[in-house]
Amino acid sequence: MKFSQKSGHKPIDLMNPLKLTASNVGFLISIAMFFWSAAIAQVTVHGDKSLPHDLELRKYFPQKINHLAQPYDVTFYHLKLDVRPDVQQIAGSVQIDGFSQAANLRDLAIDLYDNMIVDSVTANGVSLQFSRVVQQMVVQLPQALSAGERFSITVHYRGNPQRIGFGSFNWTESNGTPRIWTLSEPYG
């Protein structure tokens, strides 16, 4: 195929692709600017400075975000839910199994929105005391746990889950049918 020189464009010299012409230099500068702008848009973390995700979460969880502060490790969640999209409510229970990572563990702090109502917390069928503190509930264990000692509690709760941004939780309607969905499961 022959290229017409009438268009004013010079054909690319395939034998010398690194030949620097004004258009090649402009193209290379454009590519460099693209990658440079993407690089400076990245968040750099230094020490204890928060990521933008943490800053967004602070709007909804005003306490200091520190997932390492809890001296226990959860090994299993068993979630049972009754979802009522028609009235935008859920009710259910969660069994939480785990083990203590510290000596003398007396309570468990568990994230739970303030608008969710806790009906009961039990361990082996025995009711446990709990309190609510800024988007968390603190469950008093029946006895202090040693490091490595296992626990299993069940929390019964209900309410209307709230949106926390990021499109993470939504009540919608599709073809006249009420729906509930999360960010990762939009119509499933």
N, C-alpha and C positions, 0 to 999 in steps of 0.2 A: 504494500500500500504506500502510495506517495503522499507526502504532506505538501500542501500548498504553502508557499512562502508569502502569498498575498495576504494571509490573515494577520501578518505582523508578528506571529509567534515563531520562535526558533525551536526546532526539534531538539529533544533531549539527546545529549551526546552520551550514548550508552557505553561507549568505549572509555569514557572518562567521567563517571558519575560524580566525582568529587570536585569537578571543575566549578569554581566559585563564580557564579554570575549574580547579578543583583536579585533576580527572582529566587535563586537557590538560597542566598543569604537571608532574604526576607522570610522564606519558608522555614529555614532552620531557626531563625529568631522566634517565629510564631510557635514552633514546637517547644523551644526552650521556655518561652513565657508560659505556655500551658502547664508544663510540668513544674515550673517554679511556683506558679500561683497555687497549684494543688498542694505542693509541699508546704508552703507557708500557711495554708488553711488547716493543716493538721494540728491537733492539740498536743502540746508538749507537757508532760507531767513531771514536775519537780517536787520531790519530797511529799508533803502532805497536801498539796494543792488539789482541789477537786476537779474532776472531769465535768464537762457540760451535762452529761447524763445525771451525775450526782446533784448538780445545781438544780436541774429540773425536778428531781425527786424531793429535794428539800422543801419545795412548795407544798408537798403533800405529807411529808414526814419531817416536821420541824426539828426533831431531836437529831443529834449528831449521828450521821450515817457511819457506822463502824461494824461491819459484819463479823469482824474478828473478836469483838468484845464478849460474845457469848461463850462461856467455857463448856459448851456441849456440842456434840455432833449428831445431827439427825441422819438416821440410816434408812428410814422408811416412812412414807406418808400413805395412809389409806383414806381416800376421800370418798364420801358418800354424799350426793347432792340431790335435792329435789328442786329442779329449776322451774320457775313459774314465769315464763316470758309475758303472759297475759297481764300480770300485775307487777312485773319487773322486780321480782323477789326470788331469793334463794333461801333454802334451809338445808341443814345437813350436819354432818359431823366429819371430823378428821382425827384419825388415830395417828399419833406421832410417836415413833420409836427412835431411840437414840442411846447415847452413852455420855457420861460425864467426862470432860477432859481436864477437870480440876478436882482437887480434894475439897470436900465439904460443900458441894453444890446443893443449895437449898431452894432455889427457884429457877424457873425458866421464863425468859422474856420472849414473847412470840408476837410477830407483827400481825396486827388486825385493825382494820379501819374503825374509827370511833363510832360510825353509824351502824356497825354490825352488832347485834345483840347476842351476848353469850348466855345460853340457858344453863349450861352446866359444864364442869370439867371433872373427869373421873380418872382414877387409876385403879385397876383391878376391881371395878365396881364401887369403889369408895369415893365419895365426893371430895374434891379438893378446893381449897380457898384460892381466890384469884382477885386481882385488882386491875383497873384499867389506867394506863398512863400514856398519854399522847400517842395515839395510833398503835399502841401495843397493849397486850395483856400480860400480866406477870402472874404465873402460876406457882403457888407454894407447894413444894413436894412434901409428901407425908413424912419423909425423913431425909436427912442430908445424904448425898451420894458421894462415894469415894471415886477417885480417878479410875476410869475404865468401867465403872458400874453402869448397868443398863437401866433404862426407864421406858415406860409406855404409858401415855396419857391419851384420853379421848376428849375432844372439845366439841360440844354441840352448840351450833350458832345459827342465826338467821338474819335476814335484812335485805337491804337494797345495795348491792355493790356500787361504789362510786367510780366515776372515770378518774384516771390519774394522768391523763395526757398520753401522748404517743399513740393514740387510737387503740389503747390496750384493752379496752372493755367497752362494749356498746350494746344497747338495746335498740333494735330497729324492727322494721316491718318489711316483708318481701312478699309481694303478690297476696296481700291481705293476711299473711301469717306472721305473728310476732316472732322475733328471733333474738337470740342473745349470741354474741360472738366476741372472740378475742382477736387481737392483732394478727396472730398466726393462723387463725382458723375462721376466715370470714364467711363462709356459707356452708360449712360442713357440719 
